[in-house]
């Protein structure tokens, strides 16, 4: 089954947008982990970092323990 070139172009653009979104999401997650590690290294307790970032202390703990992705 075939679709028009325009439909194929739109589908390909959607796939590219999804790939870019995944990369941006991964970057955002890495920045969050970096922010938490920096705050903790600067001496902020879990509760203080959580309040500063608007998340729970448990979430701060999760982010601090998340292993770095392999390159």
C-alpha distances in whole Angstrom, upper triangle without the diagonal:
4,7,10,13,15,13,12,16,17,15,17,20,20,19,22,24,24,25,28,29,29,31,34,34,35,38,39,40,41,43,44,46,47,49,50,52,53,55,56,57,59,61,59,59,56,57,58,55,53,55,54,50,50,49,51,53,50,48,50,51,47,46,49,48,45,44,43,40,40,39
4,7,9,11,10,9,13,14,13,14,17,18,18,20,22,22,24,26,27,28,30,32,33,34,36,38,39,40,42,43,45,46,48,49,51,52,54,55,57,58,60,58,59,56,57,57,54,52,54,53,49,49,48,50,52,50,47,49,50,47,46,49,48,44,44,43,39,39,38
4,7,8,6,7,10,11,10,12,15,15,16,19,20,21,22,25,26,27,29,30,31,33,35,36,37,39,41,42,43,45,46,48,49,51,52,54,55,57,59,57,57,54,55,55,52,50,52,51,47,47,46,49,51,49,46,48,49,46,45,48,47,44,43,42,39,39,38
4,5,5,6,9,10,11,12,14,15,17,19,20,21,23,25,26,27,29,30,32,33,35,36,38,39,41,42,44,45,47,48,50,51,53,54,56,57,59,57,58,55,56,56,53,51,52,51,48,48,47,49,52,50,47,49,50,47,46,49,49,45,45,43,40,40,38
4,5,5,6,9,10,10,12,14,15,16,18,20,21,22,24,26,27,28,30,32,33,34,36,38,39,40,42,43,45,47,48,49,51,53,54,55,57,55,56,54,55,55,51,50,51,50,46,47,46,49,51,49,46,48,49,46,44,47,47,43,43,41,38,38,36
4,5,5,6,9,10,10,12,14,15,16,18,20,21,22,24,26,27,28,30,31,32,35,36,37,39,41,42,43,45,46,47,49,51,52,53,55,53,54,52,53,52,49,48,49,47,44,44,44,47,49,48,44,46,48,44,43,46,46,42,42,40,37,38,36
4,5,5,6,9,10,11,12,14,15,17,19,20,21,23,25,26,27,29,30,31,33,35,36,37,39,41,42,43,45,46,48,49,51,52,54,52,53,50,51,51,48,46,47,46,42,42,42,44,47,45,42,44,46,42,41,44,44,40,40,39,36,36,35
4,5,5,6,9,10,11,12,14,15,17,18,20,21,23,24,26,27,29,30,32,33,35,36,38,39,41,42,44,45,47,48,49,51,53,51,52,49,50,50,47,46,47,46,42,42,42,44,46,45,41,43,45,41,40,43,42,39,39,37,33,34,32
4,5,5,6,9,10,11,12,14,15,16,18,20,21,22,24,26,27,28,30,32,33,35,36,37,39,41,42,43,45,47,48,49,51,49,50,48,49,49,45,44,46,44,40,41,41,43,45,44,40,42,44,40,38,41,42,38,38,36,32,33,31
4,5,5,6,9,10,10,12,14,15,16,18,20,21,22,24,26,26,28,30,31,33,35,36,37,39,40,41,43,45,46,47,49,47,48,46,46,46,43,42,43,41,38,38,38,40,43,41,38,40,41,38,36,40,40,36,36,35,32,32,31
4,5,5,6,9,10,11,13,14,15,17,19,20,21,23,25,26,27,29,30,32,33,35,36,38,39,41,42,44,45,46,48,46,47,44,45,45,42,41,42,41,37,37,37,39,41,40,36,38,40,36,35,38,38,34,34,33,29,30,29
4,5,5,6,9,10,11,12,14,15,17,18,20,21,23,24,26,27,29,30,32,33,35,37,38,39,41,42,43,45,47,45,46,44,45,45,41,40,42,40,37,37,37,39,41,40,36,38,39,36,34,37,37,33,33,31,27,28,26
4,5,5,6,9,10,10,12,14,15,16,18,20,21,22,24,26,27,28,30,31,33,35,36,37,39,41,42,43,45,43,44,42,43,43,39,38,40,38,34,35,35,37,39,38,35,36,38,35,33,36,36,32,32,30,27,28,26
4,5,5,6,9,10,10,12,14,15,16,18,20,21,22,24,25,27,29,30,31,33,35,36,37,39,40,42,44,42,42,40,41,41,37,36,37,36,32,33,32,35,37,35,32,34,35,32,30,34,34,30,30,29,26,27,26
4,5,5,6,9,10,11,13,14,15,17,19,20,21,23,24,26,27,29,30,32,33,35,36,38,39,41,43,41,42,39,40,40,37,35,37,36,32,33,32,34,36,35,31,33,34,31,29,32,32,28,28,26,23,24,23
4,5,5,6,9,10,11,12,14,16,17,18,20,21,23,24,26,27,29,31,32,33,35,36,37,39,41,39,40,38,39,39,36,35,36,35,31,32,32,34,36,35,31,32,34,30,28,31,31,28,27,25,22,23,21
4,5,5,6,9,10,10,12,14,15,16,18,20,21,22,24,25,27,29,30,31,33,34,36,37,39,37,38,36,37,37,33,32,34,32,28,29,29,31,33,32,29,30,32,29,27,30,30,27,27,25,22,23,22
4,5,5,6,9,10,10,12,14,15,16,18,20,21,23,24,26,27,29,30,31,33,34,36,38,36,37,34,35,35,32,30,32,31,27,28,27,29,31,30,26,28,29,26,24,27,28,24,24,23,20,21,21
4,5,5,6,9,10,11,12,14,16,17,19,20,21,23,24,26,27,29,30,32,33,35,37,35,36,34,35,35,31,31,33,31,27,28,27,30,31,30,26,27,29,26,24,26,26,23,22,20,17,18,17
4,5,5,6,9,10,11,12,14,15,16,18,20,21,22,24,26,27,28,30,31,33,35,33,34,32,34,33,30,29,31,29,25,27,26,29,30,29,26,26,28,25,23,25,26,23,22,20,18,19,17
4,5,5,6,9,10,10,12,14,15,16,18,20,21,23,24,25,27,29,30,31,33,31,32,30,31,31,27,26,28,26,23,24,23,26,28,26,23,24,26,23,21,24,24,21,21,19,17,19,19
4,5,5,6,9,10,11,12,14,15,17,18,20,21,23,24,26,27,28,30,32,30,31,28,30,30,26,25,28,26,23,24,22,25,26,25,21,22,24,21,18,21,22,18,18,16,14,16,16
4,5,5,6,9,10,11,12,14,15,16,18,20,21,22,24,26,27,28,31,29,30,28,30,30,26,25,28,26,22,24,23,25,27,25,22,22,24,21,18,21,21,18,17,15,13,14,13
4,5,5,6,9,10,10,12,14,15,16,18,20,21,22,24,25,27,29,27,28,26,28,27,24,23,25,23,20,21,21,23,25,24,20,21,23,20,17,20,21,18,18,16,14,17,16
4,5,5,6,9,10,11,12,14,15,17,18,20,21,23,24,26,27,26,26,24,25,25,22,21,23,21,18,19,18,20,22,21,17,18,20,17,15,18,18,15,16,15,13,16,16
4,5,5,6,9,10,11,12,14,16,17,18,20,21,22,24,26,25,25,23,25,25,21,21,23,22,18,20,19,21,22,20,17,17,19,16,13,16,16,13,13,11,9,12,12
4,5,5,6,9,10,10,12,14,15,16,18,20,21,22,24,23,25,23,25,24,20,20,22,20,17,19,19,21,22,21,18,17,19,17,14,16,17,14,14,12,11,13,13
4,5,5,6,9,10,10,12,14,15,16,18,20,21,23,21,22,20,22,21,17,17,19,17,14,16,15,18,19,19,15,15,17,15,12,15,16,14,15,13,13,16,16
4,5,5,6,9,10,11,12,14,15,17,18,20,21,20,20,18,20,20,16,16,18,17,13,15,14,16,17,16,12,12,14,12,9,11,13,10,12,10,11,14,15
4,5,5,6,9,10,10,12,14,15,16,18,20,19,20,18,21,20,16,17,20,18,15,17,16,18,18,17,14,13,15,13,9,11,12,10,10,8,9,12,13
4,5,5,6,9,10,10,12,14,15,16,18,17,19,17,19,18,15,15,17,15,12,15,15,17,18,18,14,13,15,14,10,12,14,12,13,11,12,16,16
4,5,5,6,9,10,11,12,14,15,17,15,16,14,16,15,12,12,14,12,9,12,11,14,14,14,11,9,12,11,7,9,12,11,13,12,13,17,18
4,5,5,6,8,10,11,12,14,16,14,15,13,16,16,12,13,16,14,12,14,13,14,14,13,10,9,10,9,5,6,9,7,9,9,11,15,16
4,5,5,6,9,10,10,12,14,14,15,15,17,16,12,14,17,14,12,16,15,17,16,16,14,11,13,12,9,8,11,10,11,10,12,15,16
4,6,5,6,9,10,10,13,11,13,13,15,13,9,11,13,11,9,13,13,15,14,15,13,10,12,13,9,9,13,13,14,13,16,19,20
4,5,5,6,8,10,11,9,10,9,12,11,7,9,12,10,9,12,11,12,11,12,10,7,9,10,7,6,10,11,13,13,16,19,21
4,6,5,6,8,10,10,11,11,14,13,10,12,15,13,12,16,15,15,13,14,12,9,10,11,8,6,9,10,12,12,15,18,19
4,5,5,6,9,9,12,12,15,13,10,13,15,13,12,16,16,17,15,17,15,12,13,14,11,10,13,14,15,14,18,20,21
4,5,5,7,6,8,9,11,9,7,10,12,9,10,13,14,15,13,15,14,10,12,14,12,10,14,15,17,17,20,23,24
4,5,5,5,7,8,11,9,7,11,13,12,12,15,14,14,12,14,13,9,10,13,11,8,11,14,16,16,20,23,24
4,5,7,10,11,14,13,11,14,16,15,15,18,18,18,16,17,17,13,13,15,13,10,13,15,16,17,20,22,24
4,6,9,12,14,11,10,14,15,13,15,18,18,19,16,19,18,14,15,18,16,13,16,18,20,20,23,26,27
4,6,10,11,10,9,13,14,13,15,18,18,17,15,17,17,14,14,17,16,13,16,19,21,21,25,27,29
4,7,8,6,6,9,10,10,12,14,14,14,11,14,14,11,12,15,14,12,15,18,20,21,24,27,29
4,6,5,6,8,10,11,12,14,13,12,9,12,13,10,10,14,14,12,14,17,20,21,25,28,30
4,6,5,6,9,10,11,12,10,9,5,8,9,6,7,11,11,10,12,15,18,20,23,26,28
4,6,5,6,9,10,10,9,8,5,9,10,8,10,13,14,13,16,18,21,23,26,29,32
4,5,5,6,9,10,10,10,8,12,12,10,12,15,14,14,17,19,22,23,26,30,31
4,5,5,6,8,8,9,8,11,10,7,10,12,11,11,14,16,19,20,23,26,28
4,5,5,6,5,5,5,8,8,6,9,11,11,12,15,16,19,21,23,27,29
4,6,5,7,8,8,12,11,10,13,15,14,15,18,20,23,24,26,30,32
4,6,8,10,11,14,12,10,14,16,14,15,18,19,22,23,25,29,30
4,6,9,10,12,10,9,12,14,12,13,17,17,20,20,22,26,27
4,7,9,12,10,10,13,14,13,15,18,18,22,23,24,28,30
4,7,8,6,7,10,11,11,13,15,16,19,21,22,26,28
4,5,5,7,9,10,11,13,15,16,19,21,23,27,29
4,5,5,6,9,10,11,12,14,18,20,23,26,29
4,5,5,6,9,10,11,12,16,18,21,24,27
4,5,5,6,9,10,10,14,16,18,22,24
4,5,5,6,9,10,14,15,18,21,24
4,5,5,6,9,12,15,17,21,23
4,5,5,6,10,12,15,18,21
4,5,5,9,10,13,16,19
4,6,8,10,13,17,19
4,6,9,12,15,18
4,6,9,12,15
4,6,9,12
4,6,9
4,6
4
